[in-house]
């Protein structure tokens, strides 16, 4: 019962219904249990002993943790945080395929060769054969797996940076999904930073920042990954001024380390210092590029649809910087209907609850199609992966790009593709 005190915020819910229209799972499923107030009811039932931990965990497993309900709730109920807390009390085993994927991303010595294997497949003739789908009638899982692996873009050729005089010293934390599936994201980020008078250091060798474990309530695994990141940071702490992440969910996750490790005498102070140094990628670029129209003289001629990362938008409130930056370099942006609507990725929800995730994604794809955009841009690799898979499945040929790629190609430091 002591742990259940963490669920007391659920008592503030008045079941008013303001959360219903903003909840992507309720919009997709039209079921009360898939609404924020339905989840509050399940959490209160767990707290009161009416539901078992297993029953509650199953009911809550569909939540995408987008936090849209946080912004909508007049009573201050934090359903996303409640769901994560309840999940830690009511763990549900994930499919073995998902557990294997997290094992790979958690351990850098394992993820490196797997990343090379993914890169080989992206370039190999085997992929072209898979795309023909003539021999895959009875193996639909291969088609789904291929659909989730993005196309490999051409590599960049960039202009060398001039010598630095008084650079800002920044540590770059690259997300495991970006490293594995989008190699140009790191290349673009590094190139941009080098031309913004930034001396770059790499935080590496930790695997994953722990985001999937945080969201699933697996505190033990989350603490393990957080300590790995902080151990790497400890080696750079005296050399750097700031930390930037190339993946939005990583930024949200690492900024929660201080709260996670608050009672740890060794890692607690380090985590607090770490979190205080984390800066938003787009905000850093905007602050250091001077005149954006001169630094980015070649904005893409196509119309852009920017896709927010939900937790960044609703939990940390930094959604303005990317759009402000794109507007400053004269990119033509389109306003998506219900721009706060989740794309359905939800961390590993697109793997654990595929059909549920696809129903949520359908609304986002429809909004993008109606917007007339030619390029889908975002700052979170998982969202990009999910959107690209959905567009390919729907037979749409829109480009899906990371914000760093768009910025580099618009800059005067971009030469061409190799």
N, C-alpha and C positions, 0 to 999 in steps of 0.2 A: 504493500500500500504506500510505502514511502516514495517509490518512484512515480506513483500515480499523481502525486502532488504537482508534477511537471505538466500535467494535463489540465490544470485548473483554469487556464485561459479559455477553455471550451465552455465554461459556465457562463461566459459573457454573451454567448450566442442567443439572440432573441428569435431566430428562425424567420427573420423578416423577408428573406428572399432577394435582397439586393445582390447577392452573390450569384444567383442563378444565370442571368444573361451573360455574365463575363466568364463563366466556367466552361472551358472547351470540352470537358468530358460530359458535362450535363447537356450541352448543345448537341453533342454527337450521339449520346445514348438516350437522352430524355428519361432518365431514371433518377429517382430521388437519392438513392445511395451513391450515385455518381455526381452529386452536387456537393459543394462545400458544407452546407448545413446537414446533408445526409452523412457526411464523414464525421462531422461533429457529433451527431447522434450515435454513430458507431463508437467513437472515442469515449463518449460519456457512458455508453453501455459497458465498455471495457473497464472504465474507472469504477463503475458501480457493481461489476461482477456479473452483469447480465449476459455479456458475450465473452467467449474464451479468447485468449490471445491469438490462437490460430484463426478463428472466425474473423476477428477484427483485422488481422494482417491481410487476409484475403480480400476483405472489403476495401481496404485502403490501398491495395497494390496497384489499382488503376489510376491513382492520382499522379498527375504529371509534375506536380510541385512548381507550377508556373507562377504562383503567388498573385494571380490576377484578383483573387478574392480578397487579398490583403488591402489592395487599393480601393475595393468597392465596399468593404464592411464598415458601417457607421459605428459599430460597437467595439472595434479594435480586436476582433478575433483573428488570430494568426494561424489559419488552418494549415498552411504549408509547414510551419514549424511544429504544429501539433501532430501532423501526419508523420513527420520524421521521428519525433519522439516516440509516438505509438509504435512505429515500425521497429524501433530499437527494443521495445518490450514484447513485440509480437512478430518475430522473424519468420519469413516465408522463404523456403528454399527456392533458389532460382534454377532454371534449366541448366543442365551440365554444359551446354554450348556457351551460355552466358558466363558461367563460372570459369570456363576455360579461357574465354576472351579476356576477362578481368585478370586472370593469372598472367596472361601474356603481357598486358599493358602495365601491370603492377611491377613487373620485374624487367629492368632494362636489359640484362644479358639475354633474356628470351625475346623481348620485343624487337631488338635490333635485327636478328636474322629473319623474323617474321615480316618485318617491314621490307627487307630486301626481297623476300618471296612475293609480297604484294606488288612491289615495283616490277619484278620480273613478269608477273602475270599481266600487269597493266600493259606491258610492252610486247607480250608474246603473241604468236599466231594462235595459240590455244584460245585466247579470248575471242578472236574473230570467229573461231569455230563454235564457241559457246553461244555467241550472239545469233548464229544461224538457227539454233534451237531445233534442228531437225532430229537430233538423236537424244533430246532431253524430255521427251513427252512424259516419261515415267520418273523423271528426276527433277521435279519442280523446285526442290530446295537449292539445286545448283543455279537455277535461273535467278532465284531470290538473292543468293549470295553474290552472284555476278552483278546484279542490279544495285546492290549496296556499295560496291567498289566503284569509286568515281573514275572517270577517264583521266589518264595522265596527260597533263598539259605540257607543251614544249617548255624547255628550261629557259631561264632568263639570261640575257647579257646586260650587264649594268655598267654604268660609268663609275670609275674609281673615285673615292672620296678624297678631298684635299686633306693635308695634314691638320691635325687638331691642335688648338692652342690651350683653351680652357674647357675641355669637354665635360659634359655631364656624364657621370659614370653610372651605367644602368646594367642591371642583371636581367637577362631575358629568360623567362620560363616558357618553354614551348609545350603546348598541350599534346598528350599522347595521340589523340585522334588526328590532329593536324600533322604530327610527325609521320604517322603511319600512312595516311591517305592523301595529304595535300602538301607535298614537298615544297611547292613554290611559296607557301605561306611564310615559312621561316626565311627563305631566301629574300622575299620581298621585305619582310620586317627588318632583317639585318641591313639590307641595302638602304632602306629609308633612315634607319637610326644612324648609319654611318654618315649620311649627308645632313643630319640635323645636329652636328657637333656633339655626338654621343659616342663615348667609348663603351663598347658592348662587352659584357661578360656573359657566359652561358651557365645557367643552372641546369645541370644535366646529371644523368646517372641514377635518377630516383624512380623512373618508370612513370607512374600516374600520380597526380596530385591528391587523389583520394575522393574525387567528386562522386563517383558511383556509390562508394561505400557510405559517404555522408548521406546521400539521398535515400539509400535503402535501410539506413539505421544500423549499419554494421560498424559500431563504434570501434571495435578492436582493430579491424582492418583500416579504418579511417585514421586512427591514431598512428598505426604503423606507417602508413604512407606519408602522413604529415611529418613525422619524425625524420623520414628519409629526406624529404625536401629541406627541412630545417638543418639537417646535418650537412647537406651540400651548401646551403646558404651560410652556415657558420664559417666555411672556408673563405667566403667572399665578403663577409659582413663589414670588414674594415676597408674594403676597396671600393665600395659602391655607394651611390647616393639614393638610388631608386630601383624599383623592380617593376617590370612590365610583363604582362602575359599576352600571348598572341591568340588565346582562346578565352572567350568571355566567361565560361563556367569555371575555368581555372582561377580567374580573378576573384569571383564570388567565393570559391572554396577556400583559397589560401587566406582570404581575409577573415575567415571563421576560425583559423587555427588558434588565435589568442583565446577565444572563448572555450574551444575544445580542450586546450592544454593549460587553462588558467591555474589549476592546482598542481601542476607539474613544476617542481622547483628548478629543474634543469632546463626544460624546453619552454616553460611558460613565458619568462622574460624575453627569450629569443623570438618566440612566436609573436609577442606584442610588438617588438621592434620590427620584425618582418612585415607585419600587417600595416604598420604606419608608413612603410616605405613603398607600398604598392600603389602604382598610379595607373589610370586608365590609358590604354594605348592611344586612342583617338585624341584624348585631351592633351597628351604629351606631344603628339605630332602638331596639333593646332597651336600649342603654346610656343613651339620652337621653330616653326617653319617661316616665321616673319610674315611676309605678304603671301597668302596662299595662292593667289592668282599668278604670281611670279614663280613660286616654287613648284606649282602644279599647272603648267601652261597647256597641257594636252588632255582635258577631260574627255571621257568617252562620249561619242556622239549618240549612243543609244540611251534610251530611257531606263533608269535604275529603280528597282524596288528594293528598299532596305528592309531586311527582316530582323526584328529585334530578338535578342536573347531574353526570354521572359524573366528570369531571375534578376538579370541586370536591370531590366526596366522596372520591375515591381519591388525588388528587394533593395537595390542599391541606388536606384534613381539616376543612372548616368546615361539615359537613352539620348540625351540631347547632343552630346559631343560628336557622334558619327554623322548625324544629319547636318549639324552645323558645319562640320568639316567638308562634307560633300557639297553643301550649298556654297561654301566659300570658294571652292575650286570650279564652280559653275557647272556641276553635274546636274543633269535634268532628272529630278526625282519625281516619282509618282506616289501619291498618298494611297496606301492600301486600305480598302474597307476593313474595318476592325483590325487595325494594325497591331493591337495588343493581343490578338488571338494567337495561341500557341500553335506551333507547326506539328506537334504530336511526337517529337523526338523524346522529350522527357527523360533525358539521360539514357538508360538502357530500356525504357518502356517500348521503344520501337523494336526491340529484340524479344522482350519477355511477353508483350501483349501486342503482337503485330497487327492483328485485325482492328483492335481498338485504336491503336496509334494511326492506322491508315484512315479510319473514319474521321479522326480529328484533323489529319493532314489534308483531307479532301477539301475542307472549307478554305484552308490557306491557299491551296493550289487554285481554287476557283477565284479567289480574290486577286491572285497574281495574274491569272489569265485575263480577268476583266480590267485590270489596270493598264494593260497595253505595254508593260515593261518588257525589255529584251534581256536584261541582266538582273539576276537575283543576287543581292549582296548581303553579307552578314559578317559577324565577328565571332561566331561560335561554330567550331568544326562539326560537332554533332548535328546541329541544325542544318548546316549546309549538306551534310551527308544524307540526311533524311529528305530534304527538299529535292536534291538531285535525283535520288532514287525514285521519288514520287513523280517527278517530271519525266523521267525516262520511262517509267511504267505507263504513264499517260500518253506517251508518244510525243511529248513536247521537246523542242530543241533549244529552249532558253539556256543561256549561260548561267552557271552558278559560281560565284567568285567570292573570295574573302576580301574584306575591306583593304587589307594591306596590299593585295595584288592590284586592286583598282587604283590605289594611291600611287604605287610605284609606277604603273604604266602612265599615269597622268603627270608624273614628275619630269623634270628636265634631266634626271639621272638615269632614265630608262633608255636603253639603246634598241634592243630588239630581242627576238626569240632565237635560240640556237637549235 
